[in-house]
Amino acid sequence: MRLQQALTQVQFVVENAPAPVSVFVADDHGELIAAATMDGAAADTRLNAQRKAYTAARSDARSTAELASKAREDAAERASFDPFFTFFQGGVAAFEGGRRVGAVGVSGLPGPEDDALARRAIEASGLSTGG
């Protein structure tokens, strides 16, 4: 993912969030490209957004919600995960030409709203959510 795409995603989240959130945009290894915490967002939303983006970038699922569903069905798989992974909704992988290029994590709203905002931010930057 390019820096401008990540900045577009952060700006989209900040401009469209209905309440204060944190947003973290990661490369395909889960490392920081761009991030923001809105005024009034709870402090724990920073780490939650980071973990969501990290999980979506590094796992084989397209989102943290998809990974949670997959892991729920297999205890052995659940036990073998990276300890920094999270199953909270709001982490969504970004794809370009069918290749995973990074992910967006949003935290501070109810899970389905975090997820929807992350998806819209990815699409606003010209990337896809892979599905």
N, C-alpha and C positions, 0 to 999 in steps of 0.2 A: 504494500500500500504506500502510496506517495504522501508526503507531508501535506500537500494541499487538500487531498481527499480527507485526511484525518482532521484537518482544521475545519473543513466544511461540515464534517459530521459533528464535531464539538459545537460549532456555531449553531447548527440546526437544533441540536438538543437544547442548548441554552435558550434559544429563541422560541421553542415550541413546548417546553416543559410547563405543565399547568401548576407546578409547585417546585420548590428548590430541590435539585438533584445534583449528583456527581456523575460525570461521564469520563470514561477512560477508553482511549483508542489504542489498540495494540497491533504490532506487526504479526506475522504468521508464527512467530516464536513466543508470543505473549508479552513482548517487551514494549514499553511505552513509546508512543509516537506523539500523542497529544492528550491533554486532559484538562478538566475544569471542575471546580466545585462552586456551585452558585451560592451567593449570599443566603444564609439561612438554612442551608442543607446540613443535616446532622453529620457530625464528624465521621461516624462509622460508614457513611455512604461512600467515602473515598476508597477504603479498602474493599468494600463490597463491589464497587464498580470495577476496580482493578481485577479482582478475582473472577468476576463474570467475564470480562474480556479475555483474560488469560485462559480460562477454561474453554471458551468458544474458539479461541485461536489454536489451542494445542490438542484438543480432543478430536475424535473422529466424527462427532456430532455437529450439526449445523447451529445448534443453540444449547444453552444450558438446560432449557426445558426439555429438549429432545434427549439430552444425555441423562437427565433425571428419570425420564420414562424408561429408557434403555436399562439403566442401572437398577431400577426398582424390580425388574424381572430377574436379575441375576446377582445373587449375593456375592459370589466369587469375584465377579467383575467389579462390583461396588467396593469391595475390600482392597482391590489392587490399584485404585486410582491415586494419582498425584495428590498429596495432602493439601495442595493449594487450590484444587478444583472445588467448585461450588455447584450446587444444584438449584440455587435460587434463580428464578426467571429474570431475564434482562441482559443476558450475554448472547450475542448473535454474531456468527461468523460472516465475514465479507468475502465475496468471490469476484474474480475478474477473469473472464474467459474460461470459467469452470474451475479455476485454481483458487484455493484459499489464500488470501493475501493479508488477512488480519481479522480483527474483530472489534466490536463495540460493546462496552458494558455500561449500563445505566442503572443507578440505584437511587432510591428516595421515594418512589411511587409504589403502589401495589404491583406485584410481579408482572401481571399481564400488561400493565401500562408501561413499565420499564421496557419490556420486550417489544411492544409496538413502537415505542419511541426510538429504540435502537434500530429496528428494521427500517423505519422511515428515514432515519439519518443516513443509513448505508445507501439506500436508494437515492437520496438527495445528492449524494456525492458521485453518482454514476456507477456505483458497484451494485452487486446483487446479493441476495441472501441465500442463493443456492437452491431455492425451491419454490 
